[in-house]
Amino acid sequence: MTSEASSRSCRARIGMPRRLAREEDSTILIDMVPIAKNEDSYGSTASTSQLNGHQEAAGRMGSPSKPRVDFVLVWEEDLKLGEQQDSTIRDKTDTHAAWRETFLENLRAAGLCVDQRTMQDGPGTVHYILLSAPWAVLCYYAEDLRLKLPLQELPNQASNWSAGLLAWLGIPNILQEDVPGVPPEYYSCQFKLSKLSRFLGSDNQDTFFTSTKRHQILFAILAKTPYGHEKKGLFGIDQLLAEGVFTAAFPLHDGPFRTPLEGTQASGLTQRQILFQYWARWHKWYKCQPLDHVRSYFGEKVALYFAWLGFYTGWLLPAAAVGTLVFLVGCFMVFSDVPTQELCSSADNFEMCPLCLDCPFWLLSSSCSLVQASRLFDHGGTVFFSMFMALWAVLLLEHWKRMSATLAYRWGCSDYEDIEERPRPQFAASAPMTALNPITGEDEPYFPERSRLRRVLAGSVVVVMMVAVVIMCLVSIILYRAIMAILMSRLNNTVLAAWASRIASFTGSVVNLVFILILSKIYMALAHILTRWEMHRTQTKFEDAFTLKVFIFQFVNFYSSPIYIAFFKGRFVGYPGNYHTLFGVRNEECAAGGCLIELAQELLVIMVGKQIINNVQEILVPKLQSWWQKFRLRSKKRKARPREAAGQEPWEADYELLPCEGLFQEYLEMVLQFGFVTIFVAACPLAPLFALLNNWVEIRLDARKFVCQHRRPVAERAQDIGIWSHILAGIAHLAVVSNAFLLAFTSDFLPRAYYRGTRAGDLHGFVNFTLASAPPAFAAAHNRTCRYQAFREDDGQYSPTYWNLLAIRLAFVIVFEHVVFSISRVLDLLIPDIPESVEVKVKREYYLAKQALAENEVPKLRPRDGS
């Protein structure tokens, strides 16, 4: 039988302050550092007298209505299992219970209303702690956390770059859609209780603080409240969740995401229902995202991610179109290419040297299909496309800077990292000293930079060790490919022998993908431990340091194999009779079609394979996890009939959803994709097309995940996408160098151009030009002569053609890089990072904030006549 118990307590309410004795581990406030002279303390609320002062100031605005639920804490208890526990587990359970009671008592002492609901069904019990913050607590923390609140409403100025382009072209905009309930825009400034009346909506306590602001305030309290000795790390909801004291902590969603009736008017929809109807549905894949709605409901950090994802996807459209056109040109050139026709019709004219010690001789004409496939990507259009993509990446990042600055201003977070962001609670508890913040003028927890640098250097050694592990895995895959190619070549099957190199390469790519996924999981946990140990002051710096570590590892993890194929494979093979070896195994050489087609295959296996795996995981895994969560919770009700979703309390329905895991994996997936699209685009012009198709699915998949499948995350503020923008800029610069070397050393573009200029303009005889003859000693030992791909003399030494081509290739790299970097620099200078209109609005907002929060009003003096 289902039973429900409820208990409620709310201390330090307006007009009812409660004075508690100060104790070591259960103080009214979390005194991380001494209170500054201006009474702006870091940590939590101040003393009860300080809270009383805020209560008196806030009380003049009228009494608030019944507190609403701002945050929910959950823990589960199995009464039947508790009877069978041994002494060790029982002691741990008792410790958790004591921590939980201390934590809840300190929440009450901080002024929160704590309402406990217990749902008991047979042996299982689920405890829900419903938290709400009175008006005085909200006001105090809004000032302590430097939250920005509206001063003056502005006309909505949201715009989209595609809308302006289509309007300029006179094309109807099918991408735009009128979404109801557009959040208004404001001039805003940091909240001051003494200037409460100057803020918009201050006469209504129920709506003055939006739900996202309330959630930020509640989470700030939860993150700093102790349940034991602070210096031992016994504080904060994050630590309690990690210890298993609570099983969940989340703000409530804004009701169900589905509308109760089909005919419900748009004006009657909740924010969550609007996002589901106009954003998270699959048939909205071609519509612009309602970013202001996303920001209003999920906060700036989530909104900036979707803004970046939508912006990047939009810019993939021209890249995919040009890349597909280049690929189609290659399809037509396959059948008219003279060298390809010569090779396919050569019959037994070119007998090639064995690929291993015991392998047979083989005919070059047997690789006709491989050579034809390589011509799809390796032709003159690839040079144009590589330069196009290099400039595309520069323009994308320059315009993203402008859009990011515009969004940061519109959402009131332009100076968040410099002024508003407070030290992390974990940093504050562990910092050995305090120091004056030169920007805010307040004493804040401080960790010496020299000590942090030593820790960062020590962590870098671990990163280098993990990179070495990845390189070891790469070497093992190289050996696997070589051995597999030898085994396949020894088979009596002529077809398998001709395709031996390609089969070995493909299976090696699959094995490499498995290694990548396994090592990624291990390193993620290690990077998190290292970043915590480095003691970064703010959450933004913590996330940036963690991101950089993981990206360095993932860059090597994902890109090491393509880099090897693009720039090293086939370079150190040797020649017949003098082949180079690695651990006794002959070095790999490129197949007849060249390494470029193999690189394209590697990119498609890793990039497309990873996208398919990620999308399947994001579709199936959440469904299975959600089903198991609901089954597990509802199975506790024995044979009792499960209640319908409509009969559930909101916190019960939200607890059945999956926990939100943040945005790191989403960013990492997109940035790695950006690398595949730009760094190796010369080898695979179809990469932007596959990225575009994936991102159309990714946007709606992530939207459904946030709106329908996951618990509501705490709304976090952010000024931009963080260190990801610097990583993207680094990838864009690396892409220029990479594509220059790909075209110069891996593609056949320059050898063909050299042959046209020095021998035959129609490329007749080019195949024979690229083949060298085996040295006489090797031919005498086998009683037959053979050919191999190289520019060498009969004695195995490099020919003059090789050195001429090397000089041309190096010159091409230098010219290509200088031309692209010069154009990029000019574009950077011509396109300002912050639009002029935004700079004017920022100055206007600063002026209004200064006027609104001025301590003393200075009357305007009328100038005297004749002055």
N, C-alpha and C positions, 0 to 999 in steps of 0.2 A: 504494500500500500504506500502510496506517495504521500509524504508529509512535508510541510513547509514551515520553517520557523523564521522569525524576523526579529532583529534587535537593532535599535538605532541609537546613536549617540552623536552629539554635535556640540563640541565645547568651543569656547572663545567666540561665541556668537555676538552679534552686534548688541551692545547694551548688557551683555552677560559675560564679561571676561572672567576667566578662572585663573587664579594665581597658583602656579605649581612650584614646588621646591626644586632647585637646581640639583640634578644628580649627574654622575659622571656619564652615564650612557643613556639617559632619558631626559635630556634637556628640552625645554620648550623649542629652542632653535638649535640649528646645527652650527655652532660657532667654528667654522673652518679657520677663520682668521679674526684678529681683533677688529672691532667695529671702527670704521674711520670716523674722523671728527665730524664729517658732514652727514653721519648716520646712514650712509650708503654701504651697508655691510655686504660682504660676499658670503654666499652660503645659503642661508634660508631666511625666514622672517626673523625680525629682531626680538627683543624681549616683549613680555606681555604689555608693558607700558607703551612701547612703541606701537604695538598692534592696537591698543586702546586709543591712541591718538589718531590712527587711521580710521578706527571705527567711529570716532566722534565726527571727523571730517566727512566721512562717507554717510554717516547717519542723517546728516542734514538734507540729503537727497531723497529721503523717504525710505521706508522699510521694504526689503525685497520680498518677492513672492516665495512660494515653497521651493526649496532648493531642488534643482534637477540633477540627474546622474551625469557626472562629468567623466568618471573613470571607473573601471571595474577590475577588481582583483579576484582571482579564482584559485582555490586549491581543492584537491580531491582527497577523500579519506575512505579507505576500505576497512570497515569495522571487523569483518570476518577475518581478514588477513592479520589484523592487529593482534588477535588472540594467539596466533601461531608464530609470532616473531621471537627471535632469540634476544638475549640481553643487549648485544651490540646494536642491532637494528632498533630495538626499543629505545635505547639511549639516544640514537640519532633522531628518532621520531620525537622524543621529548625535547631535544635541543631545538628542532625545527619549530615545535609548538611554542617554546619560550621566545625564540626569535620573532615569531609571527606576532605574539601578543605584545612584545616590546615595540615592534614596528608600528602596529595599529595604535598603540597608546601614544606613541610620539606623533603620529598623524593627527590624532585628536588634539594633542597639545599644541600642534601647529595651527589649529583652527579649523580643520576639515570636519565635515559631517560624515560619519562612518555608519553605514546602514548594512547590517549583515543579514543575508538570506541563506537559509540552509534547505537544500532539497535532498530528502532522504528517501531512498527507494530500496528496500531490502537491506543487503549488506553494504551497499555503496552510498556515500554521502558526498555531495558537491556543495561547497561553500562559496557563496558569492559575496564579495565586499563591495558595496556601492558607495563611491566617494563623490562628494560635491563640495564646492568651495563657496562660502558666504561672500557677500559683497566686499567686506573689509579685507578679507584675505586676497581676493582678486585684485583689489586696488593696490595693496602693498606689494604684491609680487609683480604686478605690471610695471610698477616703478622700479623695483629692484632688478628685474630682468631687462629693463630698458626697452620694453615693447613699444612699437610705434602704433599710434592710434590716429584716426582721421581728424583733421582740422576743418577742411573745406572740401565739399564735393566738386568734382570736375565732370564735364561731359565725357562720356565713354569714347576713348580714342583708339580702341583696339583695331589693328589693321593686320593684313596678311600680304606678304610679298606677291603671292600668286594672284590675289585679287586686284592689286594695282597693275600687274602685268596684263591680265586679261582685259581690264577696263581700258588700258592704253591701246590694246589691239582691237577693241570693240567686239570681243567674244563674250557671249553669255557665260556667267560664272556658275557652273554646276557644282563647284566645290564648296561654295559658301552656303550656309544654312542658318536661319534665324532660330536661335536657341533661347527659350524663355528664361527669365530670371537672371539676366546678365548682371553680375556684381558691379556696383558703381565704383568709379575711381575717385581717389581722394588725394589732396595734399595732406601729409601726415607728419608727425614728429613724435619724439619720445614722450611717454606719458608722465605727467606730474600731477599728483593728487591735489596739490595746492592750486593748480590751474584747471581743475576738473570741468568747470563750467564752460571753458573755452573749446572743449572737444565736442564734436558732433555726437548727438544721441546720448549725452551724459544724463539726461533727465529720465531715461528708462534703464533701470538696472538689469532688466531681463535680457535686453538686446544689445547693451552697450559693448559687452565683450562677446565676440563671436565664438562659436563652438570651438574653432581651431585655437583661438587665444586661450580659452579656458583649458583646453587639453594641454597646451604648452605650459601653462601655469601649474596644473596638477602634476604633470610629469616632472617639472623642475623640483617640486616638493618631494615627490616619490624618489627621485634620483639622489637626493641629499639627506634623506631622513635615516638616522642610524637605528640599528637593532642590536648593537653591541659596541665594542670599542672601535672608534673610527680609525685609529692608526693601524689596527689589525685588518682593515678593509671591511669591517662589518657594518656597511651602510649601503643604502640604495637598492631600488627594486631590481636592477639588473643582476646584482649579486645574489639576491634572494631567488630569482628565477633560475640562475645557474646552479644554485644549491638544491633546487627542487622544493624550496619552502612554499612557493606559489607555483602553480602550473601555467598561469597566464596573467597578463596585465595589459589592458587595452581600453581605448575610448570606444564609446558606442557608435555604431553606424546610425545614420539618420533614417531609421525605419527600414522596411523591406525595399529591395530594389525593383521589384515588379509592382506595377500599378494594380490595385484591387479590381478595378473595372476598366474595360476597354475604352469606354467613353469618357474617362476622366479628363477634365480640362487641364491644359498645360499650367494654368495658374495654381492648380491644387497639387502639383507634383512636389515632392521633396527634392533636395539637392541630389540625393543618391539616385532617385528615379529619373531625374533629368539627365544625369550622366549615363545611366543605362540606356535610356531611350535615344539619346542623341550622340552617344560616343562609343559605348561598349558593344553595340550590336554589329554583327558581321556585315550587314548590308550598308553600313555607313563607311565602308572601307575607303571610299573616294572623297569623303567629306573632310573639311578642315576640322581640326580638333578644337573644342571649346576650352581653351587653355585657362581663361579666367575662372571658369567654373571648376576646373581641376584644381587650380590654386586655392580657391575659396574652400574647397572640401578637404583636400589632402595636404595643402601647404606648398610653399615655394619649391622645396627640394624635389618633390615628385613632379610638380608642374614643369620645372626646368628640364627634367629628364625627358618628359614627353614633348616639350618644345624642341629640344635638340633632336630627338628621334624623328619627329615630323619634318623638321627643317632639313635634316640629312637625307631623309627619304625623298623629299621634294627635289633636292639637288641631284639625286641619283637618276631622275628621269632623263635629263639630257645626256648624262654619261652612258646610261643603258642604251639610249637610242643610237648614239654615235658608235658605241661598242658593237651593237648588233649589226649596224651597217658595215663596219669593218669586217666582221665575221662573214657576212653575206658576200662581200667583195672577194674574200678568200675562197669561198665556195665556188664562185665563178672562175677564179684563177687556177683552181686545181686542174681543170680540164684543158687549159690553154698554156700551162706552164711548160716550157721547153725542157728544162732539166728533169722534171718529173716524168714527162713522156719518154725521154731518153732512158731513164732508169727502168721504167716499167717495161720497155720494149727491148731491153738489153739482152734478154735470154741468158746465155751462159758466157757473155762477153767479159763480165767482171766476177772472177772467182775470189772470194774474200778469205782472209786468213782465219784460222780457228779462233774461237772466243775463249778457249781454255786449253790446258795442256793436252787433254785426251779428246777434245771436241773435234768434229769433222770440219772440213772446208765447206763453205756455203756460198750460194749465189746471191749477189746484191739484188737481183730482180725479185727475189722472194720477199723482200721488204717493201714492195710497191705500195701496199695499203698504208703502211706506217708513214712513208714519205708523203703520200697524198694527204693523210691526216695532219701532218706537220705544216703543210702549205695553207691549211685553214687559218693558222695563226701567224705564220712566219712569212710576211710579205711587206711590201712598201707601206701599206696603210697602217701597219703597226707603229711605224716611226711617228707618223702624224698623231695617232691615238695616244701614244705615250706622252708626247708634248702637251696634247690637249688635256689629259688627265692630271698632269703636273700643275698646269695653270688652273684647272678645275678645283683641285684641292686647295690651292692658295685662295682663290675667290670664295670658296665655301667658308673657309675659316675667317676670312676678313668680314664677310657679311654676317657670319654667326656672332662675331664680336659686337657688331652693331645691334643685332637683334637681342643678344644677351644683355647689353647695356640698357636697351629700351625696356625689356621685361623687368630688369632689376629696379629701374626707376618706377615703372608702373606699379610694381608690387611692394614698393617701399623698402627695398633691401640693398640699396646702392652702397651703403657704408656699414653693412652688417658685420663683416669680418674685422674691420678696423676699430669700430666703436661699440657695437651692440653685443657681440659674442662674448660670453663669460667663460672663465676657465672650466674645464671638465671637472665634475665632482671627484672622480678617481684621482685626477692630478692634484686637486686641492687637498685631498686627504693625505697624499703621500709626499707632497712638496716639503722640503726641509726648512724653508724660510719664506718670508714675504718680501715684496719689493714694490716700489711705487710705479704704477703704470703711467708712462709719460703722456699718453693720450687722454685717459680719463682722469688722471690725478688721484687715483684710489690705490690703497694698499691691496695687493693681490698675491696669491700664492706664487712662489717663484722657484724654478729649478735652474741651477747654473748652466749656462750654455756650454761651458767646457766639459762638464760632466755628461751632458746630453750628447755632445759630439763624440765623446769616447764610446758611449753606448751605441750610437749610430754606426761608428766604424766597426765595432765588434759584431753588430748585426749584419753588416755588409759582408763580413767573412762567411757567415752562415749562408747568405744569399749566393756568394761565389761558389760555395761547396755544393749547393743545390743545382746551380748552373752546370757544375762539373758532372753531376749525376745525369743531367739531361744529355750532355755531350757523350757520356759513356753509352747511354741508350742509343744515341744516334750512330755511334761507331758499331754497336751490335747490329743495328738495322742495316748498315752498309755491308757488314760481313754476311748477314742473312741474304741480302740481295745478290751478292756475288756468288755465294754457295748455291743458292736456288737457281740462278742463271746457269751455272755449270751443270747442275743435275739435270735441268730441263734440256740443255743443249746435247747431253749425251743420249737422250732418248732417240729411238729409231724413227719416231714420228717427225716427218719433215716440217709439218705445220707448227707443232709445239716447239721444235728446235728454232724455227725462224722467229717465233714469238717469245722465246725464253726470257729475253731481257725485259720485255714489256710485262709478262706475267709476274716475274720476280719483283719488278717495280711496283705493280699494283698491290700485290699481297704485302709488300713492305710498307706501303702507304697505310694499309689497314692496320697492321701491327703498330705502326707509329701512332696512329690515332688512339689505339687502346692505351699505349704508354702515356700519351698526352693526358688523357682523362684521368688515369690513376694518379700520376704525379701531381696533377692540379689539386686534387682533393687533399693530398698530404701537405703540400706546401701552403695551402690556404690557412690551415690550422697553425702551422709554424710561423707564418708571417704575422698572424694576429698576436701571438705570444711576444714576438720580438718588438712589435710596435707598442704594445702596452708597456714593455720594459723601458722603452726609450723616453717616456715621460713627456709627451707633447701637451702643450698647454690647453689648446681648444679642440673641440670636436672636429673642426675643419682641418686643422693641422694633423690631427691623429688620422683622419681618413685619407688625407693626401699622402702621408708617409706609408700607410698600409697599401694604398693603391699603387704607389711607385714600386714597392717591393714586389707585389704580386705581378704587376705588369712586366717588370724586368724578367722575372722567371717565366711568365707565360709567353713573352716575346720569344725567348730562346726555345721554350717548349714547343710552340706552334710553328715558328719560322725557321728553326734550325735545319730541318729536312729540306724545305724548299730552297733555302740559301745554299745548301750543299749541292743540290741538283743544278741550280742556276749558275754557280760560280766555281765549283770545285770538281764536280764529276766529269770524268773524261779528260782532265787537264794533266794528270800525272800517270798516264797509262804506260808510256814507253813505246816500244816498237817490237815487231816479231824478232825473237831471239834475245831480247833484252827488256822483258816486261817487268814493271815495278810491282811489288807486292806489299800487302798490309797483313801482318801476322801470318805470313805464309800463303795468303790468298791474293790472287791477282786483282789489281785495282779495277774498279768498274770503268767501263767506257760507255759513251753515249751510243744509243742504237742508231740504225741507218738514218732514221728521220731526224736525228739530232736531239739534244737535251731539252729543247724548248717545248716539244710536244709532251715529253715526260714531265716537265715542270707544270704544264697545263693540267695534266692528269693528276699530279700531286695536289695542286691547288683545289681542283674540283672535289677530290676525295676528302680533303681535310675541311675545306670551307663548306661545301654543300653537305658533306656527311655530318659535320658538327651542327649545321643549321637544322638538318632533319632530326638528329638526335635531340637537340634542345627543344624543338617544337613539339616532338612527340612527348618528351618529358613534361613540358609545360601544359600539354593538353590532357594526357592520361594520368600522370602522377598526381596532380591536384584532385582530379576526380576520384581516384582510388583513395587518397588520403582523406578527402572529405567524406566519402562513403564510410570509411573505417571509423572516423571520428564520430559521425552520427550513430553508427551501429554500436560503437562502444558505449556511448553515453545513454542511448535509449535501451540498450540491453540490460542496463542496471535496473530497469523497471520490471523485471521478471516477465510475468504474463500480463501485466497491466497494459492496457491499450495505449500505444504511443500517441501523445497529443499532436494535433495538427500544428503546422508551423504558425498559423494565425493565432493559436491559443498559447503559444510560448511567450514568456517574458522576453524583452529585447536582449537582455544580457545572456539568456540561455541560447537564443538563436545565434547570437554573435560568437558564443563560445564554441559552437559547432563548426564555425568557419576555421580556416587554416591561419596560423600566425604569419604575419607579414615579415619577409626575410630581407627587406631592404632593396637597394638599387645597385649594389656593387656588381653583381653578376650580370645585370642587364647592361650596364655601361661597358663592362669588360667584353661582353659578346659583341656589342656594336663597334667598339674600338678595334678589336681584333679583325672584325670584318672590314673596317675601313683600311686596315693595313693590307689585307689580301687584295682589296679593290685597287689600291694605289701602288704598293711596293712592287708587285709582280704583274701589273696590268699588261705589260708588253707580251707576256706569255699567254694570257687568257682574256681577250677583249669581252668575253661574255660574263666576266665576274660582276660588273655593275648590274647586269640584268638579273642574275641570280640574287644579288643583294637586294635589289628593288622588290622582287617577288617575295623574298623572305620578310622584308620590313613591312610590307603591306599587311602580312599576317601578324607580324610581331606587335604592331601598334594596337590592333584590336584584341590580340591575345593578352597583352599586358593590361589593357584597359579592363577587360572582363575579369582578369585576375584581381585587380585592385577593387573593382566595384562589386563583384559577385562572389568571389571565392575566398578572399582573405579578410581577416579582421581589419578594422580601420587602423591605419598607422597613426602614430602621433605626428601632428603637423610640424615639420621641421623647416626652419628658415634657411635660406642659402642665397649667396650673392651671385653665384655662377655655377658652372658644372665642376668647379674645382680644378685639380691638377690634370684632369682629363683633357682640358683645352691645350695645356702645354704638351701633353703626350701626343695629341693629334697634330700639333704643329711640328713636333719632332718627326713623326711618321711622314708628314708631307715633304719635309726636307730630305729624309732618307729615301723617299720614293723617287726623287729626281736622280739621285746618285745611282740607285738600284736599276732603274730603267735605262740609264745611260750605259751602264756596264752590260745589262742584258742585251741591248741592241748591238753593242760593240763586240762582245765576246761570245755570246750564246746564240744569237740569231745568225742567219746566213745573209743578212742584208748587206753588210760591208763586203764579204767575199764576192757576192754577185756584182756589186757596184764596181769593185776592183777589176773583175773579169770583163765586165762590159767596157771599161775604159782602156784596158790594156790588150785584150785579145779579141773577143767577138761580142758585138752589141746585141746579137740575138740569143746569146747564152748557149749556142751549140757547142758541145764539148765540155760544159761546165762540170758534169759528173766526173769525167776523167781527170779534170783539173784538180779536183778535191781529193783524189786518191793517190797514194804513194805505193810504190812496189816494195815487196819484202826484200831485205838484204840478200845478197847472193849466198851467204853462208846458210841462212834459213831455208832458201829455195833448194840448195844442194842437199840439205839434211832431209828434206821431204820429197825430193825428186819432182818438185813442181813449184811454180811461182804463184804468188797470190798478191792481192791488193789490201790496203787498209786505209782508213780515213785519217789523213794527216798531210801537212805540207813539209815533207822531208825528202832528202836525197836518197840515193840507193844505199848508201852506207849508214842510214839512220840519222844523220845529222840534219838540223833544221835547214830548210832551203832559203834562198834570198826572198822568195815570195812570202814565207812566214814572217820574216823581219819587216818587210814592207807593209804587210797587213797589220802587224803589231803597232807600227808607228801610226798607221791610219786609224786604228782602233783607239789608241790613246788620245789622238788629236780629236776624234769624234766625241769622246767622253768629256774632254775639256770644253769644247765648243758647246755641246749640248747643255752641260751644267751651267756655263756662264750665260748662255742665252736665256734659259728658263729662270735662273736665279735673278738675273737682271730685270726681266719682265715682272717677276714676282715682287721685287723690291719697288718697282715703279707703281704697281697696283697697290702695294701696302701704303705708299706715300699718298696716293690719290684718294684712297678710301679711308676716311677717319674712323677710328674705333668707336667713337661715341657720336651719334648724330647731333647736329647743331641744335635741333629742336629740343633734344633731351637735355643738353647742357643748359639751355635757357630755363627749362622747367625745374631743373635741380636748383639753380640759383633762386628761382621764384619760391620754391618750397623752403629753402633755407631762410629766406627773408621772412616768410609767413611764420615759420617756427620761432624765429628770433623775436618777432613782434608778439606772438601769442604767449610765449613763456618769459617775456621780459619782467623782471621783478618790479621795476618802477616805470610807470607810464610817464613819458616826457611830453608835455603839451606842445603842440605845433605852434611856432611863433609866426605871426603874420608880419611880413617885411614892411617897414615904414615907407611912406610915400617919399619918392625921390632918392631912395637908397639904391 
